[in-house]
């Protein structure tokens, strides 16, 4: 027996009907706490780097292909496209490459004394390779690029395998050597005679001899 299609309403494929404002405001909400546990693997390179910081050592990786020491360490050299070769410890001293005096915090609080984030080129790492940290125990007005600094470590019992195991970097006693620069030579204001005038003007020796004759 044929089905009576006239009695069957058409299928609505437009999706659910949106709630009215009244329905939205009178809706029932459920409050609950989500317990989301997770673990993050730092990997071989950064894992070894963090373990070193906990021991008070700054570790890098050397690449024998380009003869570079990479800090923070990488297990793969992005220049040579090959695995890095060995772990190496670099010194906890370095040179300020660039810095900033920050009088506003990340959450827009004004500071009386500025935070001083800086990029520090580490002694023992390859040129142009440094880490970002902060300076401390220093007059903000005396900070400059090229300043020699040293890491100030937290006590061993307070370290937890973090870049913050270094509390801050402070200027090395004696600071950086001052480079003496020669002052630019001043341009002479004395006019040089033209070639023709120099040719016409007799020398002092000839003029003296002519006077006696």
C-alpha positions as CSV (number, residue, x, y, z in Angstrom):
1,X,0.0,0.0,0.0
2,X,1.5,3.4,-1.0
3,X,2.6,5.7,1.9
4,X,0.7,8.9,2.4
5,X,3.5,11.5,2.0
6,X,1.1,14.3,2.6
7,X,0.8,13.3,6.2
8,X,4.6,13.3,6.8
9,X,6.2,16.6,7.6
10,X,9.3,17.5,5.6
11,X,12.7,16.8,7.3
12,X,14.2,20.0,8.6
13,X,18.0,20.0,7.9
14,X,18.7,23.5,9.1
15,X,19.9,22.4,12.6
16,X,18.6,23.1,16.0
17,X,16.6,26.2,16.7
18,X,18.6,28.9,18.7
19,X,17.5,29.7,22.2
20,X,15.5,32.9,22.8
21,X,17.0,35.4,25.2
22,X,14.5,34.3,27.9
23,X,15.4,30.7,27.4
24,X,19.1,31.5,27.5
25,X,18.8,33.4,30.8
26,X,16.7,30.8,32.5
27,X,18.9,27.9,31.6
28,X,20.4,25.6,34.2
29,X,24.1,25.6,34.6
30,X,26.3,23.0,36.3
31,X,29.5,23.9,38.1
32,X,32.2,21.3,38.4
33,X,36.0,21.2,38.7
34,X,38.0,19.6,35.9
35,X,40.9,17.6,37.1
36,X,43.1,17.5,34.1
37,X,46.5,15.8,34.8
38,X,49.2,15.9,32.3
39,X,53.0,15.3,31.9
40,X,55.3,17.2,29.6
41,X,58.5,15.6,28.4
42,X,61.3,18.1,28.0
43,X,63.1,15.8,25.6
44,X,66.8,14.7,25.6
45,X,68.4,18.1,25.0
46,X,66.4,20.4,27.2
47,X,66.0,17.6,29.8
48,X,69.8,17.3,30.1
49,X,70.1,21.1,30.1
50,X,67.6,21.4,33.1
51,X,69.4,18.6,35.0
52,X,72.6,20.5,34.6
53,X,71.1,23.7,35.9
54,X,69.9,21.8,39.0
55,X,73.6,20.9,39.6
56,X,74.8,24.4,39.0
57,X,76.2,23.7,35.5
58,X,75.2,25.3,32.1
59,X,75.3,22.6,29.4
60,X,75.4,22.9,25.7
61,X,75.9,20.6,22.7
62,X,78.8,20.8,20.3
63,X,78.6,20.1,16.6
64,X,81.8,18.9,14.9
65,X,80.4,19.7,11.5
66,X,80.3,23.5,12.0
67,X,82.4,23.6,15.2
68,X,79.7,25.4,17.2
69,X,78.6,25.0,20.8
70,X,74.9,25.4,21.1
71,X,73.2,26.8,24.2
72,X,70.4,25.9,25.0
73,X,71.5,22.5,23.6
74,X,70.0,20.9,20.5
75,X,70.3,17.2,19.5
76,X,70.3,18.3,15.9
77,X,72.3,21.0,14.2
78,X,70.1,23.3,12.1
79,X,73.1,24.4,10.0
80,X,74.7,21.1,9.2
81,X,71.5,19.0,9.1
82,X,73.1,16.4,11.3
83,X,73.0,15.2,14.9
84,X,75.1,17.1,17.4
85,X,78.1,15.2,18.8
86,X,78.7,15.8,22.5
87,X,77.7,17.5,25.7
88,X,79.9,20.4,26.9
89,X,79.8,22.7,29.9
90,X,80.2,26.4,29.3
91,X,81.1,29.0,31.9
92,X,78.5,30.8,34.0
93,X,79.9,34.2,32.9
94,X,79.1,36.2,29.8
95,X,78.6,39.5,28.1
96,X,75.4,41.5,27.8
97,X,74.4,41.5,24.1
98,X,71.2,43.6,24.6
99,X,68.9,44.6,27.4
100,X,65.8,46.6,28.3
101,X,64.7,48.6,31.4
102,X,61.1,47.5,32.0
103,X,59.1,49.8,34.3
104,X,55.8,48.0,33.6
105,X,55.2,44.4,34.5
106,X,53.4,41.9,32.2
107,X,50.2,42.6,34.1
108,X,50.5,46.4,33.7
109,X,51.8,47.2,37.2
110,X,54.1,50.2,37.4
111,X,57.5,49.6,38.9
112,X,59.7,52.0,40.8
113,X,62.9,50.0,40.2
114,X,62.9,48.4,36.7
115,X,63.2,44.8,35.8
116,X,66.2,44.4,33.5
117,X,65.8,41.5,31.0
118,X,68.9,40.9,29.0
119,X,70.3,38.6,26.3
120,X,73.6,37.2,27.6
121,X,76.3,35.8,25.3
122,X,77.8,33.0,27.3
123,X,81.6,32.4,27.6
124,X,82.3,29.1,25.9
125,X,79.3,29.2,23.6
126,X,79.6,30.1,19.9
127,X,79.3,33.8,18.9
128,X,75.7,35.0,18.6
129,X,74.4,32.2,20.8
130,X,73.1,33.4,24.2
131,X,70.3,33.0,26.7
132,X,67.7,35.5,27.9
133,X,67.6,36.1,31.7
134,X,67.5,39.1,34.0
135,X,70.1,41.3,35.7
136,X,70.2,42.1,39.4
137,X,72.4,43.9,42.0
138,X,73.2,46.6,39.5
139,X,72.4,50.3,39.0
140,X,70.1,50.5,36.0
141,X,71.9,53.6,34.8
142,X,75.2,51.7,34.6
143,X,73.9,48.8,32.5
144,X,75.3,48.8,29.0
145,X,75.9,46.4,26.1
146,X,79.3,44.7,26.5
147,X,79.0,44.6,30.3
148,X,80.6,41.5,31.8
149,X,78.2,39.5,34.1
150,X,78.2,36.4,36.2
151,X,75.3,34.0,37.2
152,X,74.1,34.2,40.8
153,X,72.8,30.7,41.6
154,X,70.1,29.7,44.0
155,X,71.3,27.5,46.9
156,X,71.4,23.9,45.9
157,X,68.5,22.9,48.1
158,X,66.3,25.4,46.3
159,X,67.1,24.4,42.8
160,X,64.5,22.3,40.9
161,X,65.8,22.0,37.4
162,X,64.6,25.3,35.9
163,X,66.2,28.3,34.2
164,X,65.2,30.1,37.4
165,X,67.8,28.1,39.3
166,X,69.9,31.0,38.2
167,X,68.4,33.8,40.3
168,X,69.9,36.6,38.1
169,X,73.1,37.8,36.6
170,X,75.2,40.5,38.2
171,X,78.2,42.5,36.9
172,X,81.6,40.9,37.3
173,X,83.8,42.8,39.7
174,X,85.8,45.3,37.7
175,X,83.3,45.4,34.9
176,X,84.2,45.3,31.3
177,X,87.4,46.9,30.0
178,X,87.0,50.4,28.7
179,X,87.9,50.7,25.0
180,X,89.8,53.9,24.3
181,X,88.7,55.4,21.0
182,X,90.7,58.1,19.2
183,X,88.9,61.4,18.7
184,X,88.2,62.2,15.1
185,X,90.8,64.4,13.6
186,X,89.7,68.0,13.2
187,X,89.7,69.4,9.7
188,X,92.4,72.0,9.1
189,X,91.1,75.6,8.6
190,X,94.3,76.7,6.9
191,X,93.9,77.2,3.1
192,X,96.3,75.5,0.9
193,X,97.8,77.6,-2.0
194,X,96.7,76.8,-5.5
195,X,99.3,75.0,-7.7
196,X,99.8,78.2,-9.8
197,X,100.4,80.4,-6.8
198,X,102.9,77.9,-5.4
199,X,104.8,77.9,-8.7
200,X,105.0,81.7,-8.8
201,X,106.1,82.2,-5.2
202,X,110.0,82.0,-5.0
203,X,111.5,79.9,-2.2
204,X,113.1,81.6,0.8
205,X,116.6,80.4,-0.3
206,X,116.3,81.9,-3.8
207,X,114.8,85.2,-2.5
208,X,117.7,85.7,0.0
209,X,120.3,85.0,-2.8
210,X,118.8,87.5,-5.1
211,X,118.8,90.2,-2.5
212,X,122.7,90.0,-2.2
213,X,123.3,90.3,-6.0
